[in-house]
Amino acid sequence: MIWFKKYALTLLALLAVLAPADARRKPKEEPRIKVSCVGNSITYGMRLDDRERESYPVRLQEMLGDRYEVGNFGKSGATLLRHGHRPYFEQEEFRQAMDFAGDIVVIHLGINDTDPRNWPHYQDEFVEDYLALVDSLRSVNPKARFLIARMTPIGSTHSRFISGTKTWHGQIQEAIETVAYAAGAELIDFYEPLYPYPWMFPDAVHPNAEGAGILAKTVYQGITGDYGGLQVSPMFSDHMVLPREKPFSIRGKADAGEAVQVTVDGAVYQAVADNRGRWSVEVASHPAGTGAELRIGTAKSSLVYRDVAFGDIWLCSGQSNMEFEVRQSSDAAPRPDAGLRLYDMKCNWRTDNVAWPASALDSVNHLQYFAPTRWMPASEAAIARFSAVGYAFGQTLRDSLQVPVGLICNAVGGSTAESWIDRETLETRYPAILRDWLHNDLIMEWARGRAEKNLSNRPEKADGYGLVPTRHPYEPCYNFEAGILPLDHYPITGILWYQGESNADRVEIHEDLFPLLVDSWRNYFGLSVIPSEAKESDHLPFYYVQLSSLNRPSWPIFRDSQRRLLGARPGLGMAVTSDLGDPADVHYRQKRPVGVRLALQALEKHYGHAVKADGPLAKEAARVGQDVYVDFYPQDALRSADGGPIIGFEVLDAADGRYHPVAADVTGGLVRLDCAALPEPKAVRYAWQPYTRANLVNATGLPASTFRLPVR
């Protein structure tokens, strides 16, 4: 028997040696990490052409790979509220999620709770019900990690949008944030990445396949912390301008938990990226100057920016007269200047009267309307292609302040005021303008017609019913999303605005929109909440250009409206240009005076210099005997621009209901109008011709604004 045992042991040893290497070394398989995707029809994949391949949980599985097992527990129509019309707690999908016992649980609920059957009645129960859902799913796996999602957007075309859905959606978002904090869960955001892309929601609720892919990426990043490493705004480059003499923030993204070090001209700041990849540092005040270095780094990567300047940064925006380049103007005085830096955002496709190629339409839809750019010192070549108004402004500031100045230009020819207002503001305060914008009479007919021409190559829908929705820079919100969001809250000093030509036929609508525009931009750039006792200079400066002279009949009314809008918000200033212009060409070539007048607004009202920024602005008109006297502010010497008689005044005679030209002169600091031939003077107007030769100016030659006033 001894020999048999020896033989058997030898045979076993030989078999072990001859066995395949992978069989001998095969490790014990690790269990897959289970990911539960809990939600409603958006999680389920409703309205997708192929939910088995396109729903966000399926796409998430592809991204995470074989180490993970993703379960889709979405239920169409489900509410979070247990008293809602279809409580998730009562659905088979809830029981399946409990049985699955996910190691990671992603919850996206709340959309259906905006139904009027639900939120108005049971909103006080929402947080408690949500926490109960978390507790239930946690009970089957106490070590589970929870990611709670801020809800996807609901579009303004939804049938109940203005009857409560928009408001309730916002209230539920706040409740969800409360739940995430109370439950010790991580908050992820399904809202912000999709909000600027309404076309991804064909029915205003359910994202298309591309939108589902964005949701999957958001969850993947939340689970793995992989946000693509260190990133900052495209605004950061060599020669950039940062604020002088005040603290400011530098912000960006990195992988979750990654340590970030920011070195600003030798001063070191530290930050750690949060679970959504966000980091920021507060940089101390720095004196004006050039030649600094900015370094931003992590353990894995580093970004270095050289010749950084500290100075003032002004945003130049609007439509074609702001876009109009130095090389096109007749009165430019270009002078290369290393202390003046330009960030010129050129459009990839001009809004000329042509059909854009089909290849452009997808890029426009994806907000890729502006070409990539970087900060450049003001060389002769860079100046030639930059905004003539913006350059004259910057050059004047440089001469007066002797500090670095940065100019950002993102003007779009023909663009409407509403195209520059953020979506949240319009959805909340002017939603009617978002409806079917290409056929919406709130928007000027010219702008809609030009957009139709540019978009005429868009294809028909697959079902043959109508054309595929395609975005355009004249569309409400578009330029804010394509041209302001990329600025990433850059710490600007103030705003220059030259726009109105594409709203001039809708004066009353523009009077509503313009204050919204100012509020929108001040809120975005972080200077909207100012104490009522604040000084004028404490508000983010917003200086705009009144329309010039041109033979378009609505322009006198619009110019007067712009004058009255000076009182719409504090911190506004207006440059009058009715003495410029061209009777037949909206793009007059004398742009230097416009930039200089805007610079005067900034120098007096923001910087406190002893200069006169405003021409005569009408205050009131009163009858004294047979004459009418018009008072102006600011108090200053009044005269004609050419040394001749003052022209441009007309008086309405109630006796015949007509305006009559009247002689005018300056008496005791007031303008006296000779009304001896008019028995009942009722109102006064000035420069009321579309192309006007009215000539009233102040001592420094700044022109008076178009106006119309009653006679008291």
C-alpha positions in Angstrom: 0.0 0.0 0.0 2.9 2.3 0.7 3.9 2.2 -3.0 0.4 3.1 -4.1 0.2 6.2 -1.8 3.5 7.4 -3.2 2.3 6.8 -6.8 -0.9 8.7 -6.1 0.8 11.7 -4.6 3.3 11.9 -7.5 0.4 11.7 -10.0 -1.5 14.6 -8.3 1.6 16.7 -8.2 2.2 16.1 -11.9 -1.4 17.0 -12.8 -1.0 20.2 -10.8 2.1 21.1 -12.8 0.4 20.3 -16.1 -2.8 22.2 -15.3 -3.2 25.5 -17.3 -1.7 28.6 -15.6 -5.0 30.5 -15.5 -6.7 27.6 -13.8 -4.0 27.6 -11.1 -4.0 31.4 -10.6 -7.7 32.2 -11.0 -8.6 34.7 -8.2 -11.9 34.6 -6.4 -14.4 36.7 -8.3 -15.3 40.0 -6.7 -19.1 40.7 -6.5 -20.4 43.3 -8.9 -21.3 46.7 -7.4 -25.1 47.0 -7.8 -26.5 50.4 -8.9 -30.2 51.0 -8.5 -31.8 53.7 -10.7 -35.0 54.6 -9.1 -37.3 57.1 -10.8 -40.2 57.8 -13.1 -40.7 57.6 -16.9 -37.5 59.6 -17.5 -35.5 56.8 -15.8 -37.6 54.2 -17.5 -36.8 55.7 -20.9 -40.2 56.7 -22.1 -40.5 58.4 -25.5 -37.1 57.0 -26.6 -37.0 55.2 -29.9 -35.2 52.2 -28.3 -35.3 52.4 -24.5 -33.4 49.1 -24.2 -30.4 50.7 -25.7 -30.9 54.5 -25.1 -32.3 54.9 -21.5 -29.9 56.5 -19.1 -29.5 53.3 -16.9 -28.4 51.3 -20.0 -26.0 54.0 -21.1 -24.7 54.2 -17.5 -24.0 50.4 -17.6 -21.9 50.9 -20.7 -19.9 53.7 -19.1 -19.3 51.9 -15.8 -18.4 48.5 -17.3 -18.5 45.0 -16.0 -17.6 45.8 -12.4 -21.0 47.2 -12.0 -24.6 45.9 -12.4 -27.1 48.7 -13.2 -30.8 48.1 -12.5 -33.5 50.2 -14.1 -36.4 50.7 -11.7 -38.2 53.6 -13.4 -42.0 53.7 -13.3 -43.8 55.9 -15.8 -46.1 58.4 -14.0 -44.7 57.7 -10.6 -44.9 60.3 -7.8 -42.7 60.6 -4.8 -45.7 61.7 -2.7 -47.4 58.7 -1.1 -50.7 60.6 -1.5 -49.9 61.4 -5.1 -51.9 60.0 -8.0 -49.3 57.1 -8.6 -47.1 56.7 -5.5 -43.7 55.0 -6.3 -44.1 53.2 -2.9 -47.1 51.2 -4.4 -45.4 50.1 -7.6 -43.9 46.8 -8.6 -40.7 48.7 -9.5 -40.3 49.8 -5.8 -40.5 46.1 -4.7 -37.9 45.2 -7.4 -35.6 47.9 -6.2 -35.9 46.6 -2.6 -35.1 43.1 -3.7 -32.1 44.3 -5.8 -30.7 46.0 -2.6 -28.4 48.3 -4.5 -25.0 49.3 -3.2 -25.4 52.6 -4.9 -28.9 54.1 -5.2 -29.7 56.9 -7.7 -33.1 58.6 -7.2 -34.8 60.9 -9.7 -38.3 61.6 -8.6 -40.5 64.7 -8.3 -41.4 65.6 -11.9 -44.9 64.0 -11.6 -45.5 65.6 -8.3 -45.8 69.0 -10.1 -49.2 67.7 -11.3 -52.1 69.9 -9.8 -53.5 66.7 -8.3 -50.4 66.4 -6.1 -48.2 69.3 -5.1 -50.9 71.9 -4.2 -52.5 69.4 -1.8 -49.6 67.4 -0.3 -46.5 69.5 -0.6 -45.9 69.5 3.1 -45.5 65.7 3.0 -42.8 65.7 0.3 -39.7 65.8 2.4 -41.0 63.2 4.9 -42.1 60.9 2.1 -38.7 61.2 0.3 -36.8 60.5 3.5 -39.1 57.4 4.0 -38.2 56.2 0.6 -34.5 56.6 1.3 -34.9 54.8 4.7 -36.7 51.9 3.0 -34.0 51.4 0.4 -31.3 51.8 3.0 -33.0 49.2 5.2 -32.1 46.4 2.7 -28.5 47.6 2.4 -27.5 49.8 5.3 -24.1 50.5 3.6 -25.7 51.8 0.4 -24.5 55.1 -1.0 -27.3 57.4 -2.1 -27.2 59.9 -5.0 -30.2 62.2 -5.1 -30.8 64.1 -8.3 -32.1 67.6 -8.8 -34.9 67.2 -11.3 -34.6 67.5 -15.1 -36.2 70.6 -16.6 -39.8 71.0 -17.7 -39.9 73.1 -20.8 -41.9 76.2 -21.3 -44.1 74.5 -24.0 -45.6 72.3 -21.4 -49.4 72.8 -21.3 -49.4 73.6 -17.6 -46.1 75.5 -17.5 -47.5 79.0 -16.6 -50.5 77.7 -14.5 -48.2 76.4 -11.7 -45.9 73.8 -13.0 -42.9 76.1 -13.3 -43.4 77.4 -9.8 -44.0 74.0 -8.3 -41.0 72.6 -10.1 -38.8 75.2 -8.4 -40.3 74.5 -5.0 -39.7 70.8 -5.4 -36.1 71.4 -6.3 -35.6 73.2 -3.0 -37.2 70.3 -1.2 -35.0 67.8 -2.9 -31.9 69.7 -1.7 -33.3 69.6 1.8 -33.8 65.8 1.5 -30.2 65.2 0.3 -28.8 67.1 3.3 -31.1 65.5 5.8 -30.5 62.0 4.5 -26.7 62.3 4.3 -26.9 61.7 0.6 -24.9 63.2 -2.3 -26.7 65.7 -4.5 -26.2 65.4 -8.2 -27.7 67.8 -10.8 -29.9 66.6 -13.7 -31.1 70.2 -14.3 -28.2 72.4 -15.1 -26.6 70.3 -17.8 -29.8 70.0 -19.8 -31.5 73.4 -19.1 -29.9 75.3 -22.0 -31.0 72.6 -24.5 -34.8 72.7 -24.7 -34.8 70.9 -28.1 -33.6 67.8 -26.2 -37.1 67.6 -24.7 -39.5 67.1 -27.6 -42.6 66.9 -25.3 -41.1 69.4 -22.8 -40.7 66.6 -20.2 -38.8 63.5 -21.5 -35.2 63.9 -22.8 -34.3 62.4 -26.1 -31.4 59.9 -26.5 -28.8 62.6 -26.4 -30.3 64.0 -23.2 -30.4 60.6 -21.7 -26.7 60.3 -22.4 -26.1 63.5 -20.5 -28.0 62.0 -17.5 -25.9 58.9 -17.7 -22.7 60.9 -17.8 -23.9 63.0 -14.8 -24.5 59.8 -12.8 -21.2 58.2 -13.9 -19.3 61.3 -12.7 -21.2 61.3 -9.4 -20.4 57.6 -8.8 -16.8 57.6 -9.9 -15.7 61.2 -9.2 -14.2 61.3 -12.7 -14.9 64.8 -14.0 -12.1 64.7 -16.6 -9.4 66.2 -14.4 -8.4 69.8 -13.9 -10.5 72.3 -16.0 -11.0 76.1 -15.9 -13.1 78.5 -18.0 -12.0 79.1 -21.7 -11.7 82.7 -20.5 -8.3 81.8 -19.0 -5.3 82.3 -21.2 -2.0 84.1 -21.4 -2.5 87.9 -21.4 -5.8 87.6 -19.5 -7.0 90.5 -17.3 -8.1 89.9 -13.7 -9.7 92.5 -11.4 -7.5 95.0 -9.7 -7.8 96.3 -6.1 -10.6 94.0 -5.0 -10.9 90.3 -4.1 -12.2 87.9 -6.7 -12.9 84.2 -7.2 -11.1 81.7 -9.4 -13.2 78.6 -10.0 -13.1 75.4 -12.0 -13.5 71.7 -12.0 -11.4 68.7 -11.0 -12.0 65.1 -10.1 -14.0 64.8 -6.9 -11.8 65.1 -3.8 -8.8 66.3 -5.7 -6.7 69.0 -4.1 -6.2 72.1 -6.2 -3.5 74.7 -5.7 -3.8 78.2 -7.2 -0.7 80.5 -7.3 -1.4 84.1 -8.2 1.8 86.1 -8.7 3.4 84.1 -5.9 0.4 84.0 -3.5 -0.8 80.5 -2.9 -4.4 79.4 -2.4 -5.8 75.9 -1.7 -9.1 74.2 -2.6 -10.6 70.7 -2.8 -13.0 69.6 -5.5 -16.4 68.6 -4.1 -18.5 65.6 -5.0 -19.7 67.4 -8.1 -16.1 68.3 -9.2 -16.4 72.0 -8.3 -13.7 74.1 -6.6 -13.1 77.7 -6.0 -10.7 80.0 -4.2 -11.0 83.6 -3.1 -8.1 85.6 -4.3 -6.9 88.7 -2.3 -6.9 92.2 -3.7 -4.0 92.9 -6.1 -2.7 96.2 -7.4 -3.0 97.2 -11.1 -0.2 95.9 -13.3 1.0 93.5 -15.9 3.4 90.6 -16.2 2.0 88.4 -13.5 1.9 84.6 -13.6 -1.1 82.4 -12.7 -0.6 78.7 -11.9 -3.4 76.2 -11.2 -2.4 72.6 -10.5 -3.3 69.3 -9.0 -1.2 66.2 -8.3 -1.9 65.1 -11.9 -1.8 68.2 -14.0 -0.9 71.9 -14.1 -2.0 75.0 -16.0 0.2 78.0 -16.4 -0.8 81.5 -17.7 1.7 84.2 -18.3 1.6 87.9 -18.7 -1.5 88.2 -16.6 -2.7 91.7 -16.0 -4.7 93.2 -13.1 -7.0 95.9 -14.2 -10.7 96.5 -15.3 -12.7 94.3 -17.5 -15.7 95.6 -19.6 -18.1 93.4 -21.6 -19.1 94.9 -25.0 -22.3 93.4 -26.3 -25.4 93.9 -28.4 -25.9 93.7 -32.1 -24.1 94.8 -35.3 -23.2 98.4 -34.4 -21.3 97.0 -31.4 -19.9 94.3 -33.6 -18.8 96.8 -36.3 -15.0 96.6 -36.6 -12.4 99.2 -36.3 -11.2 98.5 -39.9 -14.8 99.3 -41.2 -15.0 102.6 -39.4 -14.1 106.0 -40.8 -12.7 107.7 -37.7 -10.6 105.0 -35.9 -7.3 106.0 -34.3 -5.7 102.6 -33.7 -2.7 102.5 -31.4 -1.1 99.2 -30.3 -1.1 99.0 -26.6 0.1 96.1 -24.4 -1.9 97.4 -21.5 -5.2 96.9 -23.5 -6.3 93.3 -23.8 -9.0 92.0 -26.2 -11.2 88.9 -25.9 -13.0 88.8 -29.2 -15.8 86.3 -29.6 -16.5 86.1 -33.3 -19.6 84.3 -34.7 -19.1 81.2 -36.7 -22.0 82.1 -39.0 -23.1 85.6 -39.7 -26.8 86.4 -39.7 -26.8 87.7 -43.2 -29.7 87.1 -45.5 -28.6 83.6 -46.6 -29.5 80.1 -45.8 -27.0 78.5 -43.5 -25.6 75.1 -44.6 -27.2 72.1 -42.9 -23.8 71.3 -41.3 -24.1 74.5 -39.3 -27.5 73.8 -37.7 -26.3 71.0 -35.4 -23.5 73.2 -34.1 -25.9 76.1 -33.5 -28.2 73.7 -31.6 -25.3 72.7 -29.4 -24.6 76.4 -28.6 -21.4 76.4 -30.6 -22.2 79.7 -32.3 -19.0 81.6 -31.2 -15.6 80.5 -32.4 -13.0 79.7 -29.7 -10.8 82.6 -28.8 -8.2 83.8 -26.3 -7.0 87.0 -24.7 -4.7 89.1 -27.0 -2.8 92.3 -26.4 -4.1 95.1 -28.5 -1.8 94.8 -31.5 -2.5 96.5 -34.8 -4.0 93.4 -36.3 -6.2 92.6 -33.3 -7.5 96.1 -33.0 -8.5 96.2 -36.7 -10.9 93.2 -36.2 -12.2 94.4 -32.9 -15.4 96.4 -32.1 -14.8 100.0 -33.1 -17.1 101.2 -30.3 -15.4 98.9 -27.7 -11.9 99.9 -28.8 -12.6 103.7 -28.6 -14.0 103.1 -25.1 -11.0 101.0 -24.0 -8.5 103.5 -25.4 -10.2 106.4 -23.7 -10.2 104.5 -20.4 -6.5 103.6 -20.8 -5.6 107.2 -21.4 -7.6 108.4 -18.4 -6.9 105.6 -15.8 -3.4 104.4 -16.8 -4.3 100.9 -15.7 -4.7 97.7 -17.7 -8.1 97.3 -19.4 -9.6 94.1 -20.8 -12.4 94.2 -23.3 -14.7 91.2 -24.1 -16.8 91.5 -27.2 -19.6 89.0 -28.0 -22.0 91.1 -30.1 -24.3 89.4 -32.7 -25.5 91.3 -35.8 -29.3 91.7 -35.7 -29.8 90.0 -32.3 -32.8 90.8 -30.3 -32.8 91.9 -26.6 -34.7 88.8 -25.6 -32.0 86.6 -27.0 -29.6 87.9 -24.4 -31.8 87.3 -21.3 -31.4 84.1 -19.3 -34.1 81.4 -19.6 -35.0 81.4 -15.9 -35.8 85.1 -16.0 -38.0 84.8 -19.1 -39.7 81.7 -17.9 -40.5 83.4 -14.6 -41.2 87.0 -15.7 -42.1 87.0 -19.4 -42.9 83.4 -20.5 -45.2 84.5 -23.4 -42.2 85.4 -25.5 -40.9 81.8 -25.4 -43.9 80.4 -27.1 -43.4 79.4 -30.8 -40.9 82.2 -31.2 -40.7 82.1 -35.0 -44.4 82.9 -35.2 -44.6 85.0 -32.0 -45.7 88.6 -32.6 -43.9 89.8 -29.5 -40.7 89.4 -31.5 -40.0 91.9 -34.3 -41.1 90.5 -37.7 -37.7 91.4 -39.4 -35.8 89.2 -36.8 -38.2 86.3 -37.3 -38.0 86.5 -41.1 -34.2 86.7 -41.1 -34.0 83.6 -38.7 -36.4 81.7 -41.0 -34.0 82.4 -43.9 -30.9 81.3 -42.0 -32.7 78.1 -40.9 -34.3 77.3 -44.2 -32.1 74.2 -44.7 -33.4 72.4 -41.6 -35.0 69.0 -42.3 -38.5 67.8 -41.9 -39.4 65.7 -38.9 -39.3 62.0 -39.3 -43.1 61.8 -39.2 -43.4 64.4 -41.9 -45.2 66.9 -39.7 -43.3 70.1 -39.8 -39.7 71.0 -39.6 -37.2 69.9 -37.0 -36.8 72.6 -34.3 -33.5 74.4 -34.7 -32.1 77.1 -32.6 -31.0 80.6 -33.7 -29.2 83.6 -32.2 -32.3 85.7 -32.5 -34.3 83.2 -30.4 -35.2 84.2 -26.8 -32.4 83.1 -24.4 -30.1 81.8 -27.2 -27.3 84.4 -26.9 -27.3 84.2 -23.2 -26.8 80.5 -23.4 -24.2 80.6 -26.2 -22.4 83.8 -25.4 -22.8 84.6 -21.7 -22.7 81.2 -20.0 -19.2 80.5 -21.5 -17.9 83.6 -19.7 -18.4 81.5 -16.5 -19.2 84.4 -14.2 -16.0 86.2 -15.1 -15.4 89.1 -12.7 -16.2 92.0 -15.1 -16.2 95.6 -14.1 -19.1 96.7 -16.2 -21.2 96.3 -19.3 -21.5 98.3 -22.6 -24.7 97.6 -24.5 -25.5 98.8 -28.1 -28.7 97.1 -29.2 -32.3 98.1 -30.0 -32.5 98.1 -33.8 -34.1 94.7 -33.7 -36.7 95.7 -31.1 -37.5 99.2 -32.3 -40.9 98.2 -33.7 -42.0 96.8 -30.3 -41.4 99.7 -28.0 -43.7 98.7 -25.2 -42.4 95.1 -25.2 -38.8 96.4 -25.1 -39.7 98.5 -22.1 -40.6 95.3 -20.3 -37.6 93.4 -21.6 -34.8 95.9 -21.0 -35.0 95.9 -17.2 -35.1 92.1 -17.3 -31.9 92.1 -19.3 -30.2 94.3 -16.8 -31.4 92.2 -13.9 -30.4 89.0 -15.7 -26.8 90.1 -16.3 -26.3 91.6 -12.9 -27.6 88.4 -11.3 -25.3 86.2 -13.4 -22.2 88.3 -12.8 -23.0 88.4 -9.1 -23.8 92.0 -8.5 -27.6 92.1 -8.4 -28.4 92.4 -4.7 -27.4 95.8 -3.6 -28.7 97.7 -0.4 -31.2 100.4 -1.2 -28.8 103.0 0.3 -25.9 101.9 -2.0 -24.1 104.5 -4.0 -24.6 104.6 -7.8 -21.1 103.3 -8.3 -21.9 100.2 -6.2 -24.1 98.7 -8.9 -22.6 96.8 -11.8 -22.4 99.6 -14.4 -24.7 99.1 -17.4 -24.1 101.8 -20.0 -26.1 101.7 -23.3 -26.3 103.5 -26.6 -29.4 105.3 -27.6 -30.3 104.6 -31.3 -28.8 107.0 -33.8 -30.5 108.8 -36.7 -31.9 106.7 -39.5 -35.0 107.0 -41.7 -37.1 104.4 -39.9 -40.4 105.8 -38.6 -40.4 104.1 -35.2 -37.0 105.3 -34.1 -38.0 108.7 -32.4 -40.5 106.8 -30.2 -37.9 104.2 -29.4 -35.2 106.8 -28.6 -37.5 108.5 -26.2 -38.3 105.2 -24.6 -34.6 104.5 -24.1 -34.3 107.9 -22.4 -37.1 107.1 -20.0 -35.5 103.7 -19.3 -32.6 105.5 -17.6 -34.9 105.4 -14.5 -35.7 101.7 -14.8 -32.7 100.6 -12.6 -29.9 102.3 -10.7 -26.4 102.3 -12.2 -27.5 102.9 -15.8 -26.1 105.4 -18.2 -26.9 106.3 -21.8 -24.8 107.7 -24.7 -26.9 109.8 -27.1 -26.0 109.3 -30.8 -28.8 111.0 -32.7 -26.3 113.6 -34.1 -24.4 110.8 -35.8 -26.1 108.2 -38.0 -26.8 108.0 -41.7 -30.3 108.5 -43.3 -30.1 105.3 -45.3 -27.5 103.1 -43.5 -28.0 101.5 -40.1 -24.2 101.0 -39.9 -22.9 104.5 -39.9 -19.2 104.6 -39.9 -18.4 107.2 -37.2 -18.0 105.0 -34.2 -15.3 106.7 -32.2 -17.6 109.3 -30.6 -19.9 106.5 -29.4 -17.1 104.7 -27.6 -15.8 108.0 -26.1 -19.3 108.9 -24.8 -19.6 105.5 -23.2 -16.2 106.1 -21.6 -17.4 109.4 -20.2 -20.4 107.6 -18.6 -17.9 105.2 -16.9 -15.4 107.9 -15.9 -18.1 110.0 -14.2 -20.5 107.5 -12.8 -18.2 104.5 -11.9 -14.8 106.0 -11.5 -15.9 109.4 -10.0 -13.9 111.6 -12.4 -14.8 115.2 -12.8 -16.2 114.9 -16.3 -19.5 115.6 -17.9 -21.0 112.3 -19.2 -24.6 113.3 -20.1 -25.9 115.7 -22.7 -29.1 117.7 -21.9 -31.9 115.5 -20.6 -35.4 117.0 -20.6 -36.8 117.3 -17.1 -40.1 119.2 -17.5 -41.9 121.8 -19.7 -44.0 124.6 -18.3 -46.0 127.4 -19.9 -45.2 131.0 -18.8 -47.3 133.6 -20.5 -47.2 133.0 -24.3 -44.0 130.9 -24.1 -43.1 127.4 -23.0 -39.9 126.8 -21.0 -38.1 123.5 -21.0 -35.8 122.6 -18.1 -32.9 120.1 -18.5 -30.6 118.2 -16.3 -27.8 118.1 -15.5 -27.6 121.9 -15.2 -25.1 123.0 -17.8 -24.7 125.7 -20.5 -27.0 125.0 -23.4 -26.2 126.0 -27.0 -26.6 124.9 -30.6 -23.9 122.5 -31.9 -23.1 124.8 -34.9 -23.5 128.2 -33.4 -26.7 128.9 -35.4 -30.3 128.9 -34.2 -31.5 126.0 -32.0 -33.7 123.7 -34.2 -35.6 120.5 -33.6 -38.4 121.6 -31.2 -42.1 121.1 -31.9 -45.1 122.0 -29.8 -48.5 120.3 -29.9 -51.4 122.8 -30.1 -54.5 121.3 -28.5 -56.6 123.7 -30.7 -55.8 121.8 -33.9 -54.2 118.6 -32.5 -51.0 119.1 -34.5 -47.3 119.5 -33.7 -45.8 122.8 -35.0 -42.1 123.7 -35.3 -41.3 126.6 -33.0 -38.3 128.9 -32.6 -36.1 128.3 -29.6 -33.4 130.1 -27.6 -31.7 129.8 -24.3 -32.9 132.0 -21.5 -31.8 131.8 -17.9 -30.4 128.3 -18.3 -33.8 127.1 -19.8 -34.8 126.6 -23.4 -37.6 129.1 -24.3 -40.0 128.1 -27.0 -41.9 130.9 -28.8 -45.6 129.7 -28.7 -47.2 133.1 -29.4 -49.0 131.6 -32.5 -50.2 128.6 -30.6 -53.3 129.2 -28.3 -53.2 126.0 -26.4 -49.7 124.4 -26.1 -50.2 120.9 -24.8 -46.9 119.0 -25.3 -43.3 119.5 -26.5 -41.2 117.1 -28.5 -37.6 117.4 -29.7 -35.6 115.6 -32.4 -38.7 113.6 -33.3 -37.7 112.9 -36.9 -36.2 109.4 -37.6 -33.2 111.1 -39.1 -32.9 114.4 -37.2 -30.8 117.5 -37.6 -31.8 118.8 -34.1 -28.8 120.6 -32.6 -29.1 121.3 -28.9 -25.9 120.4 -27.0 -24.2 121.2 -23.7 -21.0 123.2 -23.1 -18.8 120.2 -24.0 -20.8 119.4 -27.2 -22.8 116.4 -26.0 -26.1 116.2 -27.7 -29.6 116.4 -26.1 -31.7 113.3 -26.2 -34.9 112.9 -28.2 -37.8 113.5 -25.9 -41.6 114.2 -25.6 -43.1 115.9 -22.5 -46.5 117.3 -21.5 -46.7 121.0 -20.9 -47.9 121.8 -17.4 
